[in-house]
Amino acid sequence: MDLKIKNKIALVTGSTAGIGFAIAKALANEGVEVFVNGRTVERVNLAVENLKKETGNKNIKGIVADFSDKTQVDQLIAQLPEVDILINNVGIFEPKEFRDITDEDWFKFYEVNVLSGVRLSRAYFDKMIEKNWGRIIFISSESALQIPEEMIHYGMTKTAQIAVARGLAELTKGTNVTVNAVLPGPTWSEGAGTFVKDLAAQKNLTIEEMEKEFFKSARPTSILQRFIDPDEIASTVAYIASDLSIATNGAAIRADGGLVKSPF
């Protein structure tokens, strides 16, 4: 299917691995000019080269920024003053007992997971409206709807992303600009892989055994009953980013493997 976004300019934050890399790849396969983002030059350059090899799209570029540092965010915007497709994917997470989550933790998670998307959307939104075309997508999580007891601070930021996306969508009335949130379920990314490996080591289980145990005990409502592949999330995001998805706006789109036990 031709998603009709060839030669559009896309910025995918946090895209040197995992879901972000998969989204960048899906967009690159559609002929999009993709800007890959990460915190180090080495990781960004490696991701750019890998994407060029895997997609055949030579119009892949890198842009370095740490979203916990507002100065670096401002520098990114100065380097890339205009985009057509903004994928607010960058995010951090960690399991932590509520009693142990410090004020600094709360502020850090909000800064990276929420304000990153707010700052970039603020920079690019009006230009999208002026051009009468644009896509802003927040990569939220099923944790926004089912707050995990072991990561309450993370869940809070994912709920906030849905609120920001819906509010921004209200400002697009009568235009060809859309703002949506996509809610992945547990996905086999770099961070999730480390998380599962650590749990497996603690419980003296293989990774395969730990995956089954995780879905049995921690995420029993999952219909898929396995970790989602990043490419499976990227396919959904690429469609929402496309010229074919104009009827989808202000939505929280679940790609959660059926984990959220609600038809709505």
Order of alpha helices (4+ residues) and beta strands (2+ residues): beta-alpha-beta-alpha-beta-alpha-beta-alpha-alpha-beta-alpha-beta-alpha-alpha-alpha-beta
